[in-house]
């Protein structure tokens, strides 16, 4: 491992459920790859902005009303290939100035993702043991 590469991530990122911004979103379509309390990884077919620019970002949380929109800063950008080998842009995003309601919704969503991830790991362990799962 290259000693000059430092992982600046302070929060554990979890794989996000499939999500696409609403039609009323003010940014080009993007896919949230993973998410944490402090930011997320986005993938888009179009450029979302330049590094250090601020963008409005819908949080990928399931809600009964409109999804919370927060200000986010693009921390890094990489051009590459996404699903099916198509050209895409990947962005490291940092959340900024999140209100209490948005932070609460994000925390609840992250708790859900954490529990879901844990259950999936347990199911996999049961399958690997080739034992019937207790009911």
Backbone torsions as a table, in degrees:
resi	resn	phi	psi	omega
1	UNK	NA	137.3	-180.0
2	UNK	-71.1	120.3	-177.7
3	UNK	-67.2	-16.0	-179.9
4	UNK	-80.3	-16.8	179.3
5	UNK	-86.6	120.6	-178.9
6	UNK	-119.0	131.0	177.1
7	UNK	-82.2	112.3	-177.5
8	UNK	-87.2	-3.2	-177.6
9	UNK	-65.8	126.2	-179.9
10	UNK	-106.0	-18.9	-179.2
11	UNK	-113.8	143.4	177.9
12	UNK	-70.0	130.7	177.9
13	UNK	-95.5	141.6	-179.6
14	UNK	-119.2	144.5	177.2
15	UNK	-63.0	133.3	-178.2
16	UNK	-86.9	153.6	172.2
17	UNK	-70.1	155.6	178.1
18	UNK	-53.5	133.6	-175.6
19	UNK	-154.8	137.9	171.6
20	UNK	-130.4	142.2	179.2
21	UNK	-62.0	155.4	-179.4
22	UNK	-67.8	164.9	-179.5
23	UNK	-63.1	-25.1	-179.6
24	UNK	-84.4	-0.5	-179.3
25	UNK	-61.2	145.3	-178.2
26	UNK	-93.8	9.2	177.3
27	UNK	-118.1	159.0	174.6
28	UNK	-60.2	159.3	179.6
29	UNK	-57.5	140.3	177.6
30	UNK	-143.6	164.7	176.9
31	UNK	-121.3	130.4	175.9
32	UNK	-83.6	117.4	-177.9
33	UNK	-84.4	-50.9	175.6
34	UNK	-146.8	165.6	-171.6
35	UNK	-150.1	149.8	174.4
36	UNK	-140.2	-177.8	178.5
37	UNK	-64.2	-27.7	-173.4
38	UNK	-104.4	-11.8	-178.0
39	UNK	178.2	-168.7	-178.4
40	UNK	-157.0	171.7	174.2
41	UNK	-111.5	124.6	179.8
42	UNK	-112.0	151.6	173.2
43	UNK	-129.8	133.7	-178.1
44	UNK	-143.6	150.0	175.2
45	UNK	-78.3	-19.7	-178.9
46	UNK	-118.5	157.5	175.7
47	UNK	-67.6	136.8	178.3
48	UNK	-96.9	-23.1	-177.5
49	UNK	159.7	-176.2	179.2
50	UNK	-98.9	162.0	176.0
51	UNK	-56.7	138.1	-179.5
52	UNK	79.3	-1.7	176.9
53	UNK	-82.9	156.7	-179.3
54	UNK	-103.0	136.8	179.5
55	UNK	-133.1	151.5	171.2
56	UNK	-78.2	136.3	-175.9
57	UNK	-135.0	125.4	173.4
58	UNK	-76.5	129.1	175.0
59	UNK	-73.6	136.9	-175.7
60	UNK	-81.5	46.9	-177.5
61	UNK	-101.4	139.0	177.7
62	UNK	-74.0	123.4	178.7
63	UNK	-135.3	164.7	178.6
64	UNK	-82.8	-21.2	179.0
65	UNK	-115.7	-155.8	179.6
66	UNK	-64.6	147.1	177.4
67	UNK	-69.1	145.2	177.7
68	UNK	-63.9	138.1	176.1
69	UNK	-111.3	127.4	-179.7
70	UNK	-122.1	162.0	172.1
71	UNK	-82.2	136.0	-179.2
72	UNK	-135.1	151.7	179.1
73	UNK	-114.7	134.5	175.5
74	UNK	-77.7	118.4	-177.4
75	UNK	-91.8	-39.6	176.6
76	UNK	-150.2	160.8	179.8
77	UNK	-140.2	140.7	174.5
78	UNK	-139.4	138.5	174.9
79	UNK	-97.9	138.4	-178.8
80	UNK	-162.9	-151.0	-179.4
81	UNK	-123.5	133.3	-179.5
82	UNK	-102.6	-147.7	-179.6
83	UNK	-58.3	136.2	178.2
84	UNK	69.9	13.9	178.1
85	UNK	76.0	9.5	179.6
86	UNK	-76.5	147.4	178.0
87	UNK	-61.8	136.9	177.3
88	UNK	-150.2	168.2	177.1
89	UNK	-117.9	134.7	177.3
90	UNK	-114.0	140.7	-175.7
91	UNK	-132.3	134.1	167.7
92	UNK	-88.7	124.7	-172.9
93	UNK	-119.7	137.4	175.5
94	UNK	-115.3	129.2	178.2
95	UNK	-76.2	143.4	-179.7
96	UNK	-130.3	144.4	171.5
97	UNK	44.9	53.7	-178.7
98	UNK	-82.2	131.5	178.2
99	UNK	-74.1	166.9	-175.7
100	UNK	-60.6	-41.4	-179.8
101	UNK	-63.1	-43.4	178.5
102	UNK	-65.9	-41.7	179.7
103	UNK	-64.5	-40.5	178.7
104	UNK	-64.2	-45.7	179.1
105	UNK	-60.6	-42.7	178.9
106	UNK	-64.1	-43.5	179.8
107	UNK	-61.4	-42.3	178.2
108	UNK	-63.8	-41.1	178.4
109	UNK	-64.3	-42.6	178.8
110	UNK	-64.6	-38.3	175.5
111	UNK	-60.9	-42.7	178.1
112	UNK	-61.6	-47.0	179.9
113	UNK	-61.4	-39.3	-180.0
114	UNK	-63.4	-46.0	179.0
115	UNK	-64.3	-42.2	179.5
116	UNK	-61.8	-43.1	178.8
117	UNK	-62.2	-42.0	-179.9
118	UNK	-64.6	-44.5	179.4
119	UNK	-62.7	-42.1	178.0
120	UNK	-61.2	-38.9	178.1
121	UNK	-66.7	-39.1	177.6
122	UNK	-65.5	-42.9	177.6
123	UNK	-59.7	-42.0	178.6
124	UNK	-63.6	-40.7	179.0
125	UNK	-62.9	-42.3	177.5
126	UNK	-61.7	-42.5	178.0
127	UNK	-63.1	-40.2	179.7
128	UNK	-66.0	-31.7	177.5
129	UNK	-79.1	-12.4	-179.5
130	UNK	55.4	40.9	178.1
131	UNK	-115.2	149.4	175.9
132	UNK	-66.7	141.0	179.3
133	UNK	-73.8	133.7	179.3
134	UNK	-65.7	146.9	-179.6
135	UNK	-105.9	NA	NA
